[in-house]
């Protein structure tokens, strides 16, 4: 019984060490999976006026790259990783199943990622749809409850390359909110390093401060970014563990990177950044741990609803030409095939749409 397992830790561990199928289709033991699982930490600071997230998610990134056959060492792979990381770092602060979508549309390639607060993330890369020479566009949208259309903001940028994509996303948040923002990323996918930090003033609890206050707070965020940049995260450091990320998070808030990295056997490139004149942020609550997984909610039902928008005539033609009609999800690559029952449902929805 369950009570017997709880009373016998050895038996419990043996019971847990069973095979389970994770989102990439591989079978691993439950204990091994949870120990190495991607994670995002979020905290509130300064009595709830500042929010910060710190994440490490190489598993979800590798899952996405594998589904779309993208080399983890390529510029495209690193850019997709950064877009997915930003999406997770921002979406964990949303409510319920409010979806955050980040799109980077360029002439050569376009990247997109969607995430929700529970750590579910998906992303894909496709050929660019914009004309050569036209500015790249970053579009960040958030779908709220009971709204048919998402809230969108668009920021045109000159180029989206490895050194600038995170800078442009940071600039977008600064300009759209008018608040100080901190954003730092470290990506080395073959070494299982996909670490990001995002910090900003909580929108609902703090009005826009004075120029001096904003400048002081921005300096703090910059110091946190510099502190993280001063660390060398090598592949022999188990930064995937929750406890290690908590140590890093506490360190960047205290401005005490050097002591923490030596305790973690990380090597600082330079001394702790100077933040004199600006008191360190104080964590107001214990870090909340959010597991991060590549997960796509695509289904035959959702594709059926989309096909119903074609209308009865086009739907009939499509069914005649392709009875099985393979439908591939652009996010995860899964292929769904139409069934007789799905065609009937699609026709019913198409007729209902005409009446509406």
N, C-alpha and C positions, 0 to 999 in steps of 0.2 A: 504494500500500500504506500501511498504518498508519505504518510506519517513515518513509516518504517524507513523510507529513504532519507528523510530529514534527520532521523536519529542515527543514521549510519553514513557519515561523510564519505567513507571509502566506496560504499555501494552507490552512493549518489554520483560520485565522480565517474565510476564505471558506467553507470546508466547514461550519464550525459555524453560520454565518449562514444556516441553513435554517429553514423553518417547522416548528413543532411545536405540537401541541394540548395545552394545559394544562388543569387541572381545571375551569376555568370554561367550557371549550368554545371559547375564542378561540385564534387562531393568532398566535404571536409568534416572533421569532427566539430561538434558544437563548441567545445572548449577552445580549440584552435581558432575557430572562426571568430568567437567573441573576443579573444585576446588580441587579434590583429585587425579588428573591425575599424573602419573609418569612423572618425568622431569629430563633432564640432562642440566646442564649449562656448556658452554665452553667459555674460555677467552684466550686472548693473553696477555703476560706480557713482560716487559723489551723491549719495542719497537718491539714486534713481534717475539722475539727470543725464547720465552718459551710459551708453550701451556699447558693448564690445563683444566680438566673436573671434575665436581662434580655432582653426580647423586643420586637420590632416586627413586627406582623402585620396591616397594613391589607388586604392582598390576601385572606387567608382570611376576614376579617370581612365584607368586601364580597361575597365569593362566597356566604357564608351568607345575608346580608341579601337579596341578589338572588334566591336560590332560594325565599325565603319572602315576597318582596314587602314587605319592611319598609323604611321610610324611614330612611336613615342619620342624619338629624337628629332623629329621634324618640326619646323616652325608651325605648321598647321596643328600638330599634336599638342604643342605647348600652348598655343593660343586657345585651343578648345579647352584645355585644362584650366586656364586662367578664367575663361568665361564661366565654366561650371563652378569653380571655386567662389567666384564673386556671387554667383546666384545662390549658393548655399549660405555664404556668410551674411547675405542680406535677408534671405527668405526665412531664416530661423527666428527673426524678430516679428514676423507677421502672425496674424491670428488664424487659428483653425486651418482650413484648407485654402486660404487666400494664396493664389499662385503668383509667383514672380517669374517673369520671362525676360531674359537678356539676349538681345540679338546684335550681332556685329556684322554689318553688310558691307562687303568690299567688292572690288572688281574681280579679284582673283578667287577669293574664297569668302564664304559667309559662315558664321558660327551662331549657334542658338542653344540656349539651355533653359530649362524650366525647373523650378523647385518649390517645395512647400515647407511649412514650419517643422514637420516631423522628420526632416532629413532626407526625404525622397528627392532624387535628382535625376534628370535625364538630359542628354545633350547630343547634338549632331553637327556635322560639317557638310557643306555642299558647295558646288561651284558658285562663284560669285555671279550676281544678277545685275550688278551696276556696270555702267559703261566705263571703259578704261579712261583714267584721268579724272573721273568724278570723285568727289570726296567720300570717304568711308563714313558710314553712319552707325552710331551706337543708339539702339532703341531699348529702353528699359520700361517695362509695363508691369502693372500689378492689377490683377483681377480681384475685386472686392466682392463681399457678399451681396447677393441680390442685385447685381448689376449685369446688364447684358454685354456692355463693352468695357474693356479694361482702361484704366488710367494710363496714358502713355506720355512719354517724354522722349524727344529725339535730339541728339547732339551730333552735328556733323564734325568730323575730324579730318585732318590732312592725311593721316596714314595710320594703319594698324599693324605695327610690327612688334617684335618681341620686347624691345625696351619701352614701348609706349602704351601698350594696351591697358595695363593697370593704371598708368598715369591718366589716361583719357577717361577711364571709368571713375576714378577718383574725382577728376575735374567735373564730370557730369553731376555727381552727387553734390559737390560743393556749390555748383551753379544753380541746380534745381531746388536745393533746400535753403541755401543761404547760410548754412551752418558749417562749422569746422568738421573735417572728415579725415580719418586716418585709414590708409590702405597699404598693406605690404604683402608681397607674395614671393615664395621660393618654390621653383619647379625643377625637379630632376627626376623625371618619371622612372627611368631605369633603376634608380637608387631608391625608389619608393618614397620620394619626398615631394609632396604637394601640400605645402603649408601656406596658410593665408591668415591675415588679421584684418579685421574691419572694425572701426570705431567711429561713432558719431554721437552728437547730442540727441537725446530722445525727443522726437518731434512733438509729442502730445503733452510733455511735461515741462518744457523749457522754451520760452519765447526767445526770439533772436536776441543775442546779447549785443553789447556795445562793441565797437571796433577793437578796443583794448582787450575786452574779455575774450572775444573771438580769437584775437591774435595769441593771447596767452594759452588758450585751450588748444589752438592749432599747434603751438610749439610743443605741447605735451604729446600730441599725437605724433608729431615728427620725431620726437625723442624716442617714442615707443618703436617707430619704424626703424630708426637708426640702431636701436638696441637689438632688434631682431636681425637686422642686416649684419650686425657685428658677430653673429654666431655662424659657425660652420656646422650644418646639420649633415653628418656623414651617414652612410648606409649602415654603419655598425651601431648607431644610436637608435634605440627603440622608441622613437618619438610617437609611434602609433598608440602607445599606451596612454590611458586616461591620466594616470598620475603624473607622467612626464609633461603632458600638455598643461596640466594645472600649475606645475612648477614654472613653466615658461610664462604662462599668463600672469601669475603673481609677480614674476620678475619684471615684466615690462611695465606693470602698473607701479611698482616701487622704484623703477629706474635702477634696479640692482642686478643688471644682466651678468656682470663678471662673476659674482659669487655663485649664482645659480648655475651658470654654464660650467663652471669648474666642478661643481657637485654632480652635474649630469655628464661630465666628461665631454662636454662640447668645448670647442676651441674658439675664443673670441678673436676676431680679426683686429679689433681696436679696443680702446678703453670705453668704459661706460659713457654714453653721451651726457654732456653737461646740461642739466635742466635747472640750474640755479635760477632763482627768481620766480619759479613756478612750482608750487607744491605738487607732489605726485598725486595722481588720482587714487582714491580710496575705494576698494571694492565694497559694495553695499550688501552683497548677497553671495552665497556659495555658488560656484560655477554650476550651471545646468548642463548635463551631458546629453547630447543628442546624437544617436548613431546615424551615420550617413550611408545610404545605399543607392546604387543605380537602380531605379525602378521606373517602369513605364506602365501606365494604366490603359494602354491601348487595348481594344477588344473588338470582336466582330460587331457587337452592338453599336459601338461608337462609329465604326466605319459605315454601318447600315444607315445610321442617322445622317451621315454626311452624303451618302449616295441619294437619299430621299430628296435632297435639295435640288437634284438635277431635274426633277419634274417627271410626271408619268411617262411622257413620250420618250424622252432620252433614256429613262430607266428601262423601258421595255426593249429599246434597241440594244442597250448594253447587255441586258440579260440574254437576248437572242445571240449576240456575237460572242459573249464570254460567260457561259452558264456558271463556271466556277470562279471567274473573276478574281484573280489573285490581288490582294491589297496589302502593300508593304508599308509599315510604319516608318516614317523618316527618322524618328527619334531612336528606336531600338533595333530596327531592321526585321522585326517579326513580320511574318506573312500570314494573313488571314484569307480564307477562301469563302466566298459566298455559298450558302446552302439554300435549298428550296425554301426552308422556313425563313431564312434571312431575306430572300427576295420578296416573299409575301409581306413581311413586316415593312420592308422598304416601300413597297407599293401603297400600303395602308397609310404610312406616314406622308408619302408624296400627295396622296389624295386629300389627306387632312390639311396639308399645307395650302392646297389650292382653296379650300373652304375658308381658311383663316385670312 
